[in-house]
């Protein structure tokens, strides 16, 4: 995805306009514009020049991210997120309020309540009118940006929020100016009584107040929007600006950009690690909270990996750089969070469609309102006030901000806790999951076999058994041997001398110790060298039933004992599984292990279903079948499980802190903690709930506000809205939406009290894959094929879609039933005509 910075956008209608313009460029597969971060993400083969040209033709300005001029002290990314709007708006507001207060004193204080004014203005209504006009004109000049952007929007046939504000303010000013000329004529004829009456026909204060109140709202909105990117800015600040390079025995402090791969660098206690590297000398404790959210420092020794942005709490280390610049773990996280902010969630499309036609409709309603009231016999001033109120109360911004602000805050909360959503789609879809599939090794289990039981034979101690096991296993490279060596190391035991060591694949090991033959292996192998008591056989079978692997040891023809080794489940696995089940999610364990061991592990973890003896290439088929039960999330290590992660609706890579660039996954969990899976789903649900609240507020605000401003309730309830109150309501609407999204910062990811079971569709009794052939008109090239294919495959019920622009046919395979109306609507939303579906 190529990212751009877009300037000149003021509301959701602007972002919708830019998105439509860029989507029409040949070679663009997808485009998403974020009003929140003023960024645009474009996928496809189109050149940057063509994309920028399309944006400029739409009336805005675009640059490739990172090419903008920045100060030396700041990175391009930090500079892009810097809040430049608030200081400018604050200066504009202060200047506007200064003149507005004088205007309000004259227009309301003197004319309505008789407050004193200089002698020159007494009994001189024209002078009072002129001073109001001049003060209003000054406020309008201070806020001329509304008029410039509004007029540009009309010129490009893309009216926006600024157009509504400019029209409302200009209409008030122009009408008042006309009334001032009429008043001047009346006063010139000596009719001072009539001239005084015209003072109540002025709306100069409304023209100025509208602009001031909208500026207040814009400033509050800009300030709140700045807070939504705090998490991303916090991550950027973690990257040190300098590093201490070590070369030929000397240390030199250099800019971080000068550090190259394989360079040596040193880190002292209290310093941040500048780039990803491997410790070559020394040991330390590293605080990795910034990347993983884990508050307890991690001990590091020689050959261990360290990541940029983490803090060396204790110990001097010398490291070799392995990844620098944009390749570091920290940079990858920043890119992932930034990319997610630049993408658009499916739920945002509804608001975007409304925003695209919102402003023209509102202008039409305002004109209609004026005409209706004139026909009803009201004065032109009264009718115009109702039309102006409609213009200034209408707010497309609240609609446009409802989704992106919640997505940005949700992403930030996840990033602070080591949960990274690659796209806005993955953040939305995770909350809809009904089946979670867990890989066994490394996900439910630790992925590192451990000694669980020592069962010495009669006449032998556990120490003697472990010593013999250590002696024979020390030369083996088998993973189970490493478990025994680790246990012996804990007991501070050392291996004895052995000779004639031999490894028999599939059976076991043999060697000579002090001239005596010693053996290690499975039951059948050891039975060839000694007799196995029934009690030992029963116990070994019990071990196997618990998912453990029994290893037998003998010396000569005497059994020394049995050691049970197992890949034990993580401490938090049963808790995570239980949390998922309490959320109404079915938990399935998928593994290539034998069924007996798998069921034992599954029972300990508490999963609903165990699917065992599945090879890596068969996991993808299992996921395809499980998708018939609903939305499926696959949790794995992102390497062996890549096909299954890709096939699942949501792929979750767990424990990928050392290498977060897992292309197959939609969500990356930086820690190996399984409880982060329900936490990610919980966060997704909270974000989706917040989006629904924002959209409800935005729609209900306009549904009630526009009729109220138009005067619909005047005949019934007598409710009448002054244009100034309409402007105040518009200002607060966007501020309320952004403030509501900021509440997500206080959401408790790991709190289970508010977990609710969701009703999911029952599994289908049929496994038949449905197939449709569509006849589509309007596909002219391969780009058209890709658009149709991508749109259809975005539907969770669609497995594959193959489009051919030459024949106009699209072949669609479904994993579960789907209405043909949805298929038709999906294609026609991409501006193609569906002629037939069979």
Secondary structure, DSSP 4 states (H G I P E B T S, - for coil): -EEEEEES--SHHHHHHHHHHHHTSTTEEEEEEETTTTEEEEEES--HHHHHHHHHHTT-EEEETT-S---TTS-HHHHHHS--HHHHHHHHHHHHHHHHHHHHIIIIIIHHH-----GGGTT-HHHHHHHHHHHHHHHHHHTHHHHHHHHHHHHTT---HHHHHHHHHHHHHHHHHHHHHHHHHHHHTT-HHHHHHHGGG--HHHHHHHHHHHHHHHHHHHHHHHHHTHHHHHHHHHS-SEEEEEETTEEEEEEGGG--TT-EEEE-TTPBP-SEEEEEE--EEEE-HHHH---S-EEE-TT-EE-TT-EEEES-EEEEEEE-GGGSHHHHHHHHHHHHHHS--TTHHHHHHHHHHHHHHHHHHHHHHHHHHHHTT--HHHHHHHHHHHHHH--HHHHHHHHHHHHHHHHHHHHHTTEEESSHHHHHHGGG--EEEEEIIIIIB-SS-EEEEEEEPTT--HHHHHHHHHHHHTT---HHHHHHHHHHHHTT--PPP-EEEEEETTTEEEEEETTEEEEEE-HHHHHTTSPPPHHHHHHHHHHHHTT-EEEEEEETTEEEEEEEEE-PBPTTHHHHHHHHHHTT-EEEEE-SS-HHHHHHHHHHHT-SEEE-S--HHHHHHHHHHHGGGS-EEEEE-SSTTHHHHHHSSEEEEES-TT----TT-SEEESSS-THHHHHHHHHHHHHHHHHHHHHHHHHHHHHHHHHHHHTTTHHHH-----HHHHHHHHHHHHHHHHHHHHGGGG--TT--TT------PPPPS--PPPEEEEEEE---SHHHHHHHHHHHHTSTTEEEEEEETTTTEEEEEESS---HHHHHHHHHTTT-EEEEE-
